[in-house]
Amino acid sequence: MPLELGGLSSLEAKDLPGRALPVLPFGSVEQHCSLPLATDALLAEAAARGACELLEREHGVACLLLPTMYYGFSPEWAGYPGTLSLSLSTISGVVRDLLESLRSWGFDRAAIINGHGGNTSVLEAAAREASRSLSMVVGVASYWAYLPAQDLGHGGDVEASLLKHLAGVEAPGDGGCRSVRISQVGRWIISPGVRGGVGAYSHGSGPVTRVGVEEMLRGLSRFLYNVWRQPVEEQSI
């Protein structure tokens, strides 16, 4: 099991640099139709924990699982109840500050497991900047990149099945909410200023099996192992 920073004392944490890989799950709180508002954060945390367990079992490398960052960049869903969004500059600053804290503690590497598509660009940019200025190895991976041939969708059957397999959360995949379309490159096609609705979803490619989840976790574990082995001189990956 990965070490969880929130459950450690400062005395227990002081000797961890060089002995464990800090891993930060990063999600969002936004409408997911009938799925939980924190779906992205729940999946990022569960995927990070599962990948860390594999990393320790297969490579003997321990993770230090940091408390999950629940809030992300979700302005496209601002018209839906429950959505809480941060600005790009705030997210970039949070990433920089957390990495700087880890560096001053003695860590020279860290990984971020992303659970929300809207975070991807800012997390990657913030990681690249911090890796250079702090001389750290910083890896950023979105968990769905390791799903076998899956269209993730939004609030649909893919995320519902992942919640079930990874986080033990049972929820329907659409709940009769309004359907939205996704472009071929994964960007949302949505009318601005949507108000008063309870949710919107995109089905995706259908439920993910346990075998698919295991394949995803193996891919994430390999990513974490690469972060652990990467020379500091080559910085972010």
Disulfide bonds with the S-S distance in Angstrom:
Cys33-Cys177 2.05
Cys52-Cys63 2.40
